[in-house]
Amino acid sequence: MKQYLLYVLFALALGSMVALVVNVFGEEQEEIPLAAAVETDLEELPETFAALSKTFDEPIADSDVARIKRMASNPEFDEADVHALGTIDVIFEGRPTTLTLKTEVYREDGIYLYLYLFGEPDVVEALDERIMAYYEELGI
């Protein structure tokens, strides 16, 4: 009987260890949102948004572009850190959707931006295709 009890205790301890390992290491990772990225100079930001607007049913509002440009030129933004720029409401294939914008700023020769656009997967994929076409137009 003593051996049976030790076996049950051993099985419970082993099961508990497996459960603990699965709980600690098996947790689902936080889902990383899909994003499209485009590189641009701050002065070329309106042209970049004009190219990106071809993805949507209506162009991105000039007021949104001006707001993003003003925010991206903030001298307090640390270089190479990702900074939130807010959101833009757009219409994609007849349905309203929101893009979240973030940027990395570099100030070597002027102000250079890596602009990240987050949104619904189909919108991000369409933006990514448009960005690739934009780069081809520029010969990059």
Backbone hydrogen bonds in HBPLUS format (Angstrom, degrees):
<---DONOR---> <-ACCEPTOR-->    atom                        ^
c    i                          cat <-CA-CA->   ^        H-A-AA   ^      H-
h    n   atom  resd res      DA  || num        DHA   H-A  angle D-A-AA Bond
n    s   type  num  typ     dist DA aas  dist angle  dist       angle   num
A0005-LEU N   A0001-MET O   3.01 MM   4  6.29 158.1  2.05 152.3 157.6     1
A0006-LEU N   A0002-LYS O   2.98 MM   4  6.23 157.8  2.03 147.0 153.1     2
A0007-TYR N   A0003-GLN O   2.87 MM   4  6.08 152.3  1.95 145.2 153.0     3
A0008-VAL N   A0004-TYR O   2.99 MM   4  6.27 157.2  2.04 149.2 154.7     4
A0009-LEU N   A0005-LEU O   2.94 MM   4  6.17 161.2  1.98 149.9 155.2     5
A0010-PHE N   A0006-LEU O   2.85 MM   4  6.01 156.4  1.91 145.9 152.8     6
A0011-ALA N   A0007-TYR O   2.89 MM   4  6.11 158.4  1.94 148.7 154.5     7
A0012-LEU N   A0008-VAL O   2.91 MM   4  6.12 157.2  1.96 149.4 155.6     8
A0013-ALA N   A0009-LEU O   2.87 MM   4  6.06 159.5  1.91 148.8 154.8     9
A0014-LEU N   A0010-PHE O   2.88 MM   4  6.03 161.8  1.91 150.3 155.6    10
A0015-GLY N   A0011-ALA O   2.90 MM   4  6.00 159.9  1.94 144.7 150.8    11
A0016-SER N   A0012-LEU O   2.86 MM   4  6.01 153.0  1.93 145.3 152.8    12
A0017-MET N   A0013-ALA O   2.98 MM   4  6.22 153.5  2.05 146.1 153.0    13
A0018-VAL N   A0014-LEU O   3.00 MM   4  6.27 159.9  2.04 150.6 155.8    14
A0019-ALA N   A0015-GLY O   2.94 MM   4  6.11 161.3  1.97 146.8 152.2    15
A0020-LEU N   A0016-SER O   2.86 MM   4  6.04 152.4  1.94 144.4 152.3    16
A0021-VAL N   A0017-MET O   2.92 MM   4  6.15 163.8  1.94 152.1 155.8    17
A0022-VAL N   A0018-VAL O   2.94 MM   4  6.13 165.3  1.96 153.3 157.5    18
A0023-ASN N   A0019-ALA O   2.87 MM   4  5.97 153.1  1.94 142.5 150.6    19
A0024-VAL N   A0020-LEU O   2.89 MM   4  6.09 159.8  1.93 152.7 157.4    20
A0025-PHE N   A0021-VAL O   2.85 MM   4  5.82 168.7  1.86 154.7 158.0    21
A0026-GLY N   A0022-VAL O   2.68 MM   4  4.63 133.1  1.89 123.6 134.8    22
A0036-ALA N   A0117-LEU O   2.92 MM  81  5.16 158.2  1.97 144.0 147.8    23
A0117-LEU N   A0036-ALA O   2.76 MM  81  5.16 165.5  1.78 157.0 161.6    24
A0038-VAL N   A0115-LEU O   2.90 MM  77  5.26 153.6  1.97 147.3 156.1    25
A0115-LEU N   A0038-VAL O   2.78 MM  77  5.26 168.4  1.80 168.2 164.1    26
A0040-THR N   A0113-LEU O   2.94 MM  73  5.31 161.0  1.98 150.8 155.1    27
A0113-LEU N   A0040-THR O   2.70 MM  73  5.31 173.0  1.70 172.1 174.4    28
A0044-GLU N   A0041-ASP O   2.97 MM   3  5.18 136.3  2.16 104.6 117.3    29
A0042-LEU N   A0111-ILE O   2.86 MM  69  5.52 166.5  1.88 159.8 157.0    30
A0045-LEU N   A0042-LEU O   3.22 MM   3  5.21 163.8  2.25 105.7 109.2    31
A0048-THR N   A0044-GLU O   2.95 MM   4  6.22 154.9  2.02 154.7 163.0    32
A0049-PHE N   A0045-LEU O   2.91 MM   4  6.16 163.4  1.94 157.8 161.1    33
A0050-ALA N   A0046-PRO O   2.90 MM   4  6.10 144.2  2.02 140.4 151.1    34
A0051-ALA N   A0047-GLU O   3.01 MM   4  6.30 151.1  2.09 144.4 150.9    35
A0052-LEU N   A0048-THR O   2.95 MM   4  6.27 156.4  2.00 147.7 154.8    36
A0053-SER N   A0049-PHE O   2.81 MM   4  5.89 141.9  1.96 141.8 151.8    37
A0054-LYS N   A0051-ALA O   3.28 MM   3  5.70 153.1  2.36 106.6 113.6    38
A0055-THR N   A0052-LEU O   3.03 MM   3  5.80 166.9  2.05 122.1 126.4    39
A0056-PHE N   A0053-SER O   2.98 MM   3  5.44 151.2  2.06 114.1 121.9    40
A0057-ASP N   A0091-ILE O   2.87 MM  34  5.59 164.9  1.89 157.8 162.1    41
A0064-ASP N   A0061-ALA O   3.03 MM   3  5.25 124.0  2.35 100.4 114.2    42
A0065-VAL N   A0061-ALA O   3.08 MM   4  6.51 157.3  2.14 150.9 157.3    43
A0066-ALA N   A0062-ASP O   2.86 MM   4  6.08 162.9  1.89 152.2 156.7    44
A0067-ARG N   A0063-SER O   2.97 MM   4  6.09 154.5  2.03 140.3 147.4    45
A0068-ILE N   A0064-ASP O   2.90 MM   4  6.11 162.0  1.93 150.7 155.4    46
A0069-LYS N   A0065-VAL O   2.87 MM   4  6.05 160.7  1.91 150.7 156.5    47
A0070-ARG N   A0066-ALA O   2.92 MM   4  6.08 157.9  1.97 145.5 151.5    48
A0071-MET N   A0067-ARG O   2.93 MM   4  6.14 161.4  1.96 149.3 154.6    49
A0072-ALA N   A0068-ILE O   2.83 MM   4  5.95 160.0  1.87 151.5 157.3    50
A0073-SER N   A0069-LYS O   3.12 MM   4  6.21 133.7  2.34 139.6 150.0    51
A0074-ASN N   A0071-MET O   3.17 MM   3  5.46 161.9  2.21 113.0 115.5    52
A0077-PHE N   A0074-ASN O   3.22 MM   3  5.84 168.7  2.23 118.4 121.8    53
A0080-ALA N   A0105-VAL O   3.20 MM  25  5.89 149.7  2.29 143.9 152.3    54
A0083-HIS N   A0103-THR O   2.76 MM  20  5.30 160.7  1.80 150.3 156.3    55
A0103-THR N   A0083-HIS O   2.83 MM  20  5.30 150.7  1.92 144.1 153.7    56
A0085-LEU N   A0101-LEU O   2.81 MM  16  5.26 167.5  1.83 146.4 142.6    57
A0101-LEU N   A0086-GLY O   2.82 MM  15  5.62 175.1  1.82 167.2 168.4    58
A0088-ILE N   A0099-LEU O   2.83 MM  11  5.16 148.1  1.93 144.5 153.7    59
A0099-LEU N   A0088-ILE O   2.80 MM  11  5.16 168.3  1.82 155.2 158.5    60
A0090-VAL N   A0097-THR O   2.89 MM   7  5.52 169.5  1.90 161.1 164.7    61
A0097-THR N   A0090-VAL O   2.83 MM   7  5.52 160.0  1.87 161.5 161.5    62
A0092-PHE N   A0095-ARG O   2.93 MM   3  5.41 157.6  1.98 155.4 147.9    63
A0095-ARG N   A0092-PHE O   3.06 MM   3  5.41 166.5  2.08 115.7 119.9    64
A0100-THR N   A0118-PHE O   2.87 MM  18  4.96 161.6  1.90 140.1 146.4    65
A0118-PHE N   A0100-THR O   2.81 MM  18  4.96 171.1  1.82 152.7 155.8    66
A0102-LYS N   A0116-TYR O   3.00 MM  14  5.12 154.6  2.06 144.0 150.2    67
A0116-TYR N   A0102-LYS O   2.77 MM  14  5.12 177.6  1.77 155.3 156.1    68
A0104-GLU N   A0114-TYR O   2.96 MM  10  5.11 147.7  2.07 137.7 148.1    69
A0114-TYR N   A0104-GLU O   2.99 MM  10  5.11 155.1  2.05 145.9 151.7    70
A0106-TYR N   A0112-TYR O   2.82 MM   6  5.05 152.3  1.90 156.3 160.6    71
A0112-TYR N   A0106-TYR O   2.74 MM   6  5.05 174.1  1.75 162.3 164.4    72
A0123-VAL N   A0120-GLU O   2.98 MM   3  5.36 123.1  2.32 110.9 125.6    73
A0124-VAL N   A0120-GLU O   2.95 MM   4  6.19 163.3  1.98 161.8 167.4    74
A0125-GLU N   A0121-PRO O   2.93 MM   4  6.09 160.5  1.97 150.6 155.8    75
A0126-ALA N   A0122-ASP O   3.10 MM   4  6.19 154.5  2.16 136.3 142.9    76
A0127-LEU N   A0123-VAL O   2.88 MM   4  6.13 154.5  1.94 148.5 156.2    77
A0128-ASP N   A0124-VAL O   2.83 MM   4  6.05 155.5  1.89 148.4 155.3    78
A0129-GLU N   A0125-GLU O   3.04 MM   4  6.30 155.4  2.10 145.8 151.5    79
A0130-ARG N   A0126-ALA O   3.00 MM   4  6.24 154.8  2.07 143.9 151.1    80
A0131-ILE N   A0127-LEU O   2.80 MM   4  6.06 152.1  1.87 151.7 159.8    81
A0132-MET N   A0128-ASP O   3.00 MM   4  6.26 157.4  2.05 147.4 152.9    82
A0133-ALA N   A0129-GLU O   3.04 MM   4  6.33 155.8  2.10 145.6 152.1    83
A0134-TYR N   A0130-ARG O   2.86 MM   4  6.08 150.4  1.95 144.3 153.2    84
A0135-TYR N   A0131-ILE O   2.88 MM   4  6.17 157.5  1.93 152.4 157.5    85
A0136-GLU N   A0132-MET O   3.01 MM   4  6.29 153.3  2.08 143.9 151.2    86
A0137-GLU N   A0133-ALA O   2.93 MM   4  6.24 151.8  2.01 146.3 153.9    87
A0138-LEU N   A0134-TYR O   3.02 MM   4  6.34 146.8  2.14 144.5 153.7    88
A0139-GLY N   A0135-TYR O   2.96 MM   4  6.12 113.5  2.41 134.8 152.1    89
A0140-ILE N   A0135-TYR O   2.87 MM   5  5.13 167.6  1.88 152.7 149.5    90
A0139-GLY N   A0136-GLU O   3.03 MM   3  4.87 144.5  2.16  95.1 106.1    91
